[in-house]
């Protein structure tokens, strides 16, 4: 059986190790985050399988559209979150009520792979500049989008996890002002807002890379 696909995510990650084997957070490179846009066909033995249609406002409720993809090298949770551990942490797992400190990147993978948050990487324009403060939040406080809460709750300290986030686990009412994490630059805010507020044929699936840096006991 063949199906029509409209997008395929390509994400490559390169981790550079310092001499002596110590990992340098600043040298975690996302070497490519992009989309192949076009009509592709595959059969039951293809790499990715369609699970359902991606939510796009212009054709919501129809029995056709762009298929929501499931990637076999990612773990899918009951909520629909897909994740892959780029590095498994060796420290403790945070508990509800504890404050965590994370580093993160964000991409609009459903729409041309545009970056909306860059950490410690020169991306040009207003993404350049001094290193920003790391993001902090308390587990169980409803400060962050559901995907972030779920992903970090299952990470060990020092881990790096890549998340594929469907709209229902992302920003409430497609508004990044209503939940964290939020883009910290105008360029990032504009890129994310364009996708979230669009009422046409734009897939609002997002990708995040999250590193758990610190756990603050309550």
Secondary structure, DSSP 8 states (H G I E B T S, - for coil): --EEEEEEEEEEEEEEE-TTS-EEEEEEEEEEEEEEEEEEEE-TTSSEEEEEE---GGGTT-S-S-EEEEETTSEE-TTS-EEEEEE---S-B--TT-EEEEEEEEEETTTTTEEEE-SSS--SGGG-SS----EEEETTSS-B-HHHHHHHHT-BTT-EEEEEE-GGGSSGGG-GGGSB---SSHHHHHHHHHHHH--SS----EEEEEEEEEEE--
